[in-house]
Amino acid sequence: MNKWISDDINKSNKASKYPNKPIRPFHSKIMAISRIMDSIAILACLWLACYLNGIAWQNPLTWIGLVGLFIFQYLTEHFEVYEIWRGFPIAREASRILGLWLLTAILVSLFVYFSGWMLDLPLLVIAWWYVLTPVVIVLLHVVRRLSLNYFRNRNKNVRKVAVLGVRSLGKDVEKAINSMPWKGYRFEGYYDDRAAGEGRRLAGEDINILGGFTDLIDSARSGRIDVVYVVLPMSAEKRINELVNKLADSTVSVYVVPDFFMFGLLHARWTTLQGIPAVSVYESPFYGIDGLAKRVEDIALSSLILILISIPMLIIAMGVKITSAGPVFFRQKRYGMHGEQIKVCKFRTMKVCEDGDKVVQAKRNDDRITAFGAFLRRTSLDELPQFFNVLQGKMSIVGPRPHAVAHNEEYRSQILGYMLRHKVKPGITGWAQINGLRGETDTLDKMEQRVQFDLDYIRNWSLWFDLKIVFLTIFKGFTGKDVF
């Protein structure tokens, strides 16, 4: 989503007439106006809430409005609401705005409570404000996008795009552009010096070659091309540097598309270290405000769930004790966040409590499973004590399911990226589980599929994604054909 430009891409040893500066995000003036409009909407909705309820404006409301404005703007900056959303569905932008306003409302409510204004403020006005504001902000964003789309569909603000370099990454760029013509991009074709017979072209693909690199420079200078995406391999640094410098003698916009996908990025983000740009390759999404939001979610949901299931858990504990000899709970070592060992608590479902260097997975008709334990496993009720692990901070409600230590050691050397699952806390439920990947993993392929879903969850994490998984777990996460 971010558009990145560089003030100086020349990395040669010769002194440059341009000072070196870090890569910085491209911010549209339209996004700046949108930010101002949203800020006005926040304060205007608070005034409107007072007006609709016939309540005179009070001085504390000014502070409440400013606090809400500050918190929302901070969160939207952190979660990139005011970046370029071209090509993304409006529902995704709207859901992010709604989620961030919900978090804003929670933080403002805490501020109101601890400031001592709770009894003095008209709470009905605050409630109306909480409801009106996100509706107005989302409507503003919808109107902005529809207005821009209207003009772009009539060949206003249309930009002609070309790709430099014929590679599969370039085809991805072409498909992305062609899939959203209403966004104002029109794909023209490719520029590449290489001959089709060199074996480096995309076999069987319909490639529109507009010419070589010299032709691209001529097209850029004459205004036939507005935007160029450079998809040459990272090893062609000298060639890229030369071409970018030549394109500087034109008004064309140039974007270098590095093939970072070759590294299998995990939650990739730009960052800087004393002005030095860098891209995270393997990183956890749960740092800073994201980690706090995830922890608040876990504490709130697990506390509520434990209250609701306290009596069923007591009945289950009595059932385990009555139906077989042994402890009520079974604690097994698992890998937690950062690969640290944790003790995961479950209701005991077997006659044995294996937790050594070799752990045999449960199989269908396994004679180690008790009769009552079989029922608990089929319905996943044996997992309920893990909500205490969540409150302790060792697990999360949603995340990659923890495996026994012995299984981790077995698979980490066989599956690329297996240990990246442990960049986050293990979960009671997860994206892999609601997609049917539960129970015994008797083949390497099954475990590889589970790992891929886990990594997809980490790459695409959001609070809404967590709530979606929790909701789907109710309907499809407790049972399955491989659960026994």
C-alpha positions in Angstrom: 0.0 0.0 0.0 2.8 2.4 0.8 4.5 4.2 -2.1 8.2 4.7 -1.5 10.4 7.1 -3.2 14.1 7.8 -2.8 15.8 11.2 -2.9 19.0 9.6 -4.1 19.4 6.1 -5.5 22.9 6.6 -6.8 25.1 4.3 -4.7 28.3 4.8 -6.6 31.5 5.9 -4.8 31.5 9.2 -6.6 30.2 12.2 -4.7 26.6 13.0 -5.6 25.2 16.5 -5.9 22.1 15.3 -3.9 22.5 14.6 -0.2 21.7 11.1 1.0 18.3 10.9 2.7 16.2 8.0 4.0 13.4 6.5 1.9 10.2 8.1 3.0 6.5 7.3 2.4 4.6 9.1 -0.4 1.7 11.0 1.1 -1.0 12.3 -1.2 -2.4 15.8 -0.6 -5.8 14.2 -0.9 -4.9 12.1 2.2 -3.9 15.2 4.1 -7.2 16.8 3.3 -9.0 13.6 4.3 -7.2 13.7 7.7 -8.3 17.3 8.3 -11.9 16.5 7.3 -11.9 13.5 9.7 -10.6 15.7 12.5 -13.4 18.3 11.9 -15.9 15.4 11.8 -14.9 14.2 15.2 -15.5 17.6 16.9 -18.6 18.3 14.8 -20.2 15.0 15.7 -19.7 15.8 19.4 -21.4 19.2 18.9 -24.2 17.5 16.9 -24.7 14.9 19.7 -25.3 17.8 22.2 -27.6 19.6 19.8 -29.7 16.5 19.1 -30.1 15.9 22.8 -30.9 19.5 23.7 -27.8 19.8 26.0 -25.7 22.9 26.2 -22.0 22.6 25.5 -19.8 22.2 28.5 -16.1 22.9 28.9 -15.2 19.2 29.7 -16.6 18.3 26.4 -13.9 20.3 24.7 -11.2 18.3 26.4 -13.1 15.0 25.6 -13.3 16.0 21.9 -9.6 16.9 21.8 -8.6 13.7 23.6 -10.6 11.6 21.2 -9.2 13.5 18.2 -5.6 13.0 19.4 -6.1 9.3 20.1 -7.8 8.6 16.8 -5.2 10.5 14.8 -2.4 8.7 16.6 -4.0 5.3 15.9 -4.8 6.0 12.3 -1.2 7.1 11.7 0.1 4.0 13.3 -2.3 1.7 11.4 -1.8 3.6 8.1 -5.4 4.7 7.5 -4.2 7.8 5.6 -1.9 6.0 3.2 -2.9 5.4 -0.5 -5.8 2.9 -0.6 -5.9 2.6 -4.4 -6.8 -1.0 -5.3 -8.0 -2.0 -1.8 -11.8 -2.6 -1.3 -13.6 0.1 0.6 -14.8 -2.5 3.1 -11.2 -3.0 4.3 -10.7 0.7 4.8 -14.0 1.0 6.5 -13.4 -1.9 8.8 -10.1 -0.5 9.9 -11.6 2.9 10.6 -14.4 1.3 12.7 -12.0 -0.8 14.6 -9.7 2.1 15.4 -12.7 4.3 16.5 -13.9 1.4 18.8 -10.4 1.4 20.4 -10.5 5.2 20.6 -13.9 5.0 22.3 -12.6 2.6 24.9 -9.5 4.7 25.7 -11.6 7.9 25.9 -14.0 6.1 28.3 -11.1 5.2 30.5 -9.9 8.8 30.4 -13.4 10.1 31.3 -13.6 7.6 34.2 -10.2 8.3 35.7 -10.4 12.0 35.2 -13.4 12.1 37.6 -15.8 13.7 35.0 -18.0 10.6 34.8 -20.7 12.1 37.0 -20.6 15.6 35.5 -20.7 14.7 31.8 -24.0 14.0 29.9 -23.2 10.3 29.2 -26.0 10.1 26.6 -24.1 12.7 24.5 -20.9 10.7 24.7 -22.9 7.6 23.6 -24.3 9.4 20.6 -20.9 10.7 19.8 -19.4 7.2 19.8 -22.1 6.1 17.3 -22.2 9.2 15.0 -18.5 9.7 14.5 -17.5 6.5 12.8 -20.5 6.6 10.5 -19.7 10.2 9.4 -16.0 9.4 8.9 -16.6 6.2 6.9 -19.1 8.2 4.7 -16.5 10.9 4.1 -14.0 8.2 3.0 -16.7 6.6 0.7 -17.6 9.9 -0.9 -13.9 10.7 -1.4 -13.2 7.4 -3.1 -16.4 7.5 -5.2 -15.7 11.1 -6.4 -12.1 10.1 -7.4 -13.4 7.0 -9.2 -16.0 9.1 -11.0 -13.4 11.3 -12.5 -11.0 8.5 -13.3 -13.6 6.6 -15.1 -14.0 9.6 -17.4 -10.3 9.7 -18.2 -9.5 12.3 -15.6 -6.5 11.8 -13.4 -5.5 8.7 -15.6 -1.9 7.7 -15.4 -0.2 5.5 -18.1 1.9 2.8 -16.6 4.7 0.7 -18.0 6.9 -2.0 -16.5 10.7 -2.1 -16.9 11.8 -5.7 -17.1 9.9 -8.8 -18.3 9.6 -11.0 -15.2 6.9 -12.8 -13.3 7.0 -10.0 -10.8 6.1 -7.6 -13.6 3.1 -9.8 -14.5 1.9 -9.4 -11.0 2.1 -5.6 -11.4 0.3 -5.8 -14.7 -2.5 -8.0 -13.2 -2.9 -5.6 -10.3 -3.2 -2.6 -12.6 -5.6 -4.3 -15.0 -7.8 -5.5 -12.1 -8.6 -2.0 -11.0 -9.2 0.3 -14.1 -11.4 2.5 -12.1 -8.4 3.5 -10.0 -7.0 5.7 -12.8 -4.1 3.4 -14.0 -3.8 2.2 -17.6 -1.3 -0.4 -18.3 0.7 0.2 -21.6 3.2 -2.6 -21.7 6.8 -3.7 -21.0 10.2 -2.3 -21.8 13.1 -4.8 -21.9 16.4 -5.1 -23.9 16.5 -8.8 -23.8 15.6 -10.8 -26.8 12.7 -13.3 -26.6 15.0 -16.2 -27.6 17.3 -15.7 -24.6 15.1 -18.1 -22.5 14.5 -15.4 -19.8 11.2 -14.3 -21.1 7.9 -15.6 -19.7 7.1 -18.6 -21.8 3.6 -18.8 -23.1 2.6 -15.3 -21.9 1.1 -12.6 -24.0 3.7 -9.9 -23.5 3.3 -6.5 -25.0 6.9 -5.3 -25.6 7.0 -1.6 -26.3 10.7 -1.5 -26.8 14.1 -1.5 -25.1 15.5 0.7 -22.3 16.4 3.4 -24.8 12.8 3.5 -26.0 11.5 3.8 -22.5 13.6 6.9 -21.9 12.3 8.4 -25.1 8.7 7.6 -24.1 9.2 9.1 -20.7 10.7 12.3 -22.0 7.9 12.7 -24.6 5.2 12.2 -22.0 3.8 8.9 -23.5 4.5 7.2 -20.1 3.6 8.6 -16.7 4.6 5.9 -14.3 7.4 3.2 -14.5 7.6 0.2 -12.2 11.1 -1.3 -12.3 11.1 -5.0 -11.6 14.6 -5.9 -12.6 16.4 -8.5 -10.3 18.1 -7.1 -7.3 21.4 -8.3 -8.7 21.1 -5.8 -11.5 21.9 -2.9 -9.2 24.2 -1.1 -11.6 21.7 -1.3 -14.5 18.9 0.0 -12.2 21.0 2.8 -11.0 22.0 3.8 -14.6 18.4 3.7 -15.8 16.9 5.6 -12.9 19.5 8.4 -13.4 18.5 8.6 -17.1 14.8 8.7 -16.2 15.5 11.7 -13.9 15.7 13.7 -17.2 11.9 13.4 -17.5 8.7 14.0 -15.4 7.9 10.3 -15.2 7.3 8.7 -11.7 9.6 5.8 -11.0 8.9 3.0 -8.5 11.5 0.3 -7.9 9.7 -3.0 -7.0 12.3 -5.1 -5.1 11.6 -8.8 -5.3 11.5 -9.3 -1.5 9.0 -12.1 -2.0 12.0 -14.4 -2.7 12.6 -14.2 1.1 9.1 -15.3 2.1 8.5 -12.1 4.1 6.7 -12.4 7.4 4.7 -9.2 8.2 7.1 -7.1 6.2 7.4 -3.4 7.1 9.7 -0.5 6.2 11.7 0.8 9.1 14.7 3.0 9.6 17.8 2.8 11.7 19.3 6.3 12.2 18.0 7.2 8.8 19.1 3.9 7.1 16.1 2.3 5.4 15.5 -1.4 6.1 12.8 -4.0 5.5 11.8 -6.5 8.1 12.0 -10.0 6.8 10.9 -12.0 9.8 9.1 -9.9 12.4 6.3 -10.3 14.9 3.2 -8.0 14.4 2.7 -7.7 18.1 5.0 -4.8 19.1 4.0 -1.4 20.6 0.3 -0.6 20.4 -0.5 -3.8 18.4 0.9 -5.9 21.2 -1.1 -3.9 23.8 -4.3 -4.2 21.7 -3.8 -8.0 21.4 -3.2 -8.4 25.1 -6.3 -6.3 26.0 -8.3 -8.5 23.6 -7.0 -11.7 25.3 -7.7 -10.5 28.8 -11.2 -9.2 28.0 -12.3 -12.2 26.1 -10.7 -14.9 28.3 -12.2 -13.3 31.4 -15.6 -13.2 29.9 -15.4 -16.8 28.6 -14.1 -18.2 31.9 -17.1 -16.7 33.7 -19.4 -18.3 31.2 -17.7 -21.7 31.3 -16.9 -22.0 35.1 -19.8 -24.3 35.9 -19.3 -26.5 32.8 -15.6 -26.8 33.7 -16.4 -27.9 37.2 -18.7 -30.6 35.8 -16.0 -31.7 33.4 -13.4 -31.9 36.2 -15.7 -34.1 38.2 -16.3 -36.3 35.2 -12.6 -36.8 34.6 -12.0 -37.7 38.3 -14.9 -40.1 38.5 -14.3 -42.0 35.2 -10.6 -42.7 35.5 -7.7 -42.8 37.9 -5.2 -39.9 37.7 -5.1 -36.1 37.9 -7.9 -33.9 36.5 -5.5 -31.7 34.5 -2.7 -32.7 32.1 0.2 -30.3 31.7 2.5 -30.7 28.8 5.6 -28.7 27.7 5.0 -26.7 24.5 6.9 -24.0 22.7 5.6 -20.5 23.4 6.5 -17.1 22.0 10.2 -16.8 20.9 10.5 -20.6 21.3 10.4 -20.5 25.1 8.9 -23.6 26.8 5.6 -23.2 28.5 3.3 -25.6 30.4 -0.1 -25.9 28.6 -3.0 -27.0 30.7 -5.8 -29.3 29.5 -8.3 -31.7 31.0 -6.7 -35.2 31.1 -8.2 -37.4 28.4 -5.7 -40.3 28.4 -4.6 -43.0 30.9 -1.0 -41.7 30.4 0.6 -38.3 30.7 3.4 -38.3 28.1 5.7 -35.3 28.2 9.2 -36.5 27.3 11.5 -36.5 24.3 9.2 -38.7 22.4 5.4 -38.1 22.4 3.1 -40.3 20.3 0.2 -38.4 18.7 -3.3 -39.6 19.5 -4.7 -41.9 16.7 -8.1 -43.1 15.8 -9.3 -45.8 18.3 -6.2 -45.1 20.5 -6.5 -47.4 23.5 -4.8 -44.7 25.7 -7.8 -42.5 25.5 -10.5 -42.9 28.2 -14.2 -43.2 27.3 -15.0 -39.7 28.8 -11.7 -38.4 27.3 -12.8 -39.4 23.8 -15.9 -37.2 24.3 -13.9 -34.3 25.5 -11.5 -34.6 22.6 -14.2 -34.9 19.9 -15.8 -31.7 21.2 -12.5 -29.9 22.1 -13.8 -29.4 25.7 -10.4 -30.6 27.0 -9.0 -27.3 25.7 -11.0 -25.1 28.1 -8.3 -24.8 30.9 -6.1 -23.1 28.4 -8.0 -19.9 29.0 -6.0 -19.8 32.3 -2.8 -19.9 30.2 -4.2 -16.9 28.3 -4.8 -14.9 31.4 -1.2 -15.7 32.5 0.0 -14.2 29.3 1.6 -17.4 28.0 -0.9 -18.1 25.3 -3.4 -16.1 23.2 -7.0 -17.0 22.3 -6.1 -16.8 18.6 -2.8 -18.0 17.3 -0.9 -21.0 15.9 -1.8 -24.1 17.9 1.1 -25.2 20.2 2.7 -28.5 19.5 4.5 -30.8 21.9 8.2 -30.0 22.2 9.2 -33.3 20.7 7.1 -32.6 17.6 8.6 -29.1 17.3 12.1 -30.6 17.3 11.0 -33.2 14.7 9.4 -30.8 12.2 11.6 -27.7 12.5 14.3 -29.3 10.4 11.8 -30.6 7.8 9.6 -27.6 7.2 11.0 -24.3 6.0 9.8 -21.5 8.3 8.3 -23.8 10.9 9.7 -21.9 13.9 8.3 -18.6 12.6 5.0 -19.8 14.1 6.6 -18.9 17.4 7.1 -15.2 16.6 3.7 -14.9 18.3 2.0 -16.5 21.3 0.4 -19.9 20.6 -3.4 -19.9 20.6 -6.4 -22.0 21.7 -7.8 -21.6 18.2 -6.3 -20.5 14.9 -6.7 -19.9 11.2 -5.5 -23.4 10.4 -8.0 -25.1 12.8 -11.1 -23.4 11.4 -9.8 -24.4 7.9 -10.0 -28.1 8.9 -6.4 -28.6 9.8 -7.0 -30.2 13.2 -6.1 -33.5 14.9 -3.4 -35.9 13.9 -0.7 -34.8 11.5 0.3 -38.2 10.2 2.0 -36.9 7.1 4.5 -34.1 6.5 2.1 -32.5 4.0 -0.6 -32.0 6.6 1.9 -30.2 8.9 3.2 -28.1 6.0 -0.4 -27.0 5.3 -1.0 -26.1 8.9 2.3 -24.1 9.1 1.3 -22.1 5.9 -2.1 -21.2 7.4 -0.3 -20.1 10.6 2.1 -17.9 8.7 -0.8 -16.4 6.7 -2.4 -15.5 10.0 0.7 -13.7 11.2 1.1 -11.8 8.0 -2.5 -10.6 7.9 -3.2 -10.2 11.6 -5.7 -7.6 12.8 -8.2 -7.4 15.6 -11.0 -8.0 13.2 -9.2 -11.1 11.8 -9.0 -12.4 15.4 -12.7 -11.8 16.0 -13.6 -13.5 12.8 -11.6 -16.6 13.8 -13.3 -16.6 17.2 -16.7 -16.4 15.6 -16.0 -19.1 13.1 -14.6 -21.3 15.8 -18.0 -21.5 17.4 -19.4 -23.1 14.2 -16.5 -25.1 12.8 -13.6 -25.1 15.2 -14.7 -27.6 17.9 -15.1 -30.8 15.9 -13.7 -32.3 12.7 -13.2 -35.6 10.9 -9.6 -35.8 12.2 -10.4 -34.9 15.8 -10.2 -38.0 18.1 
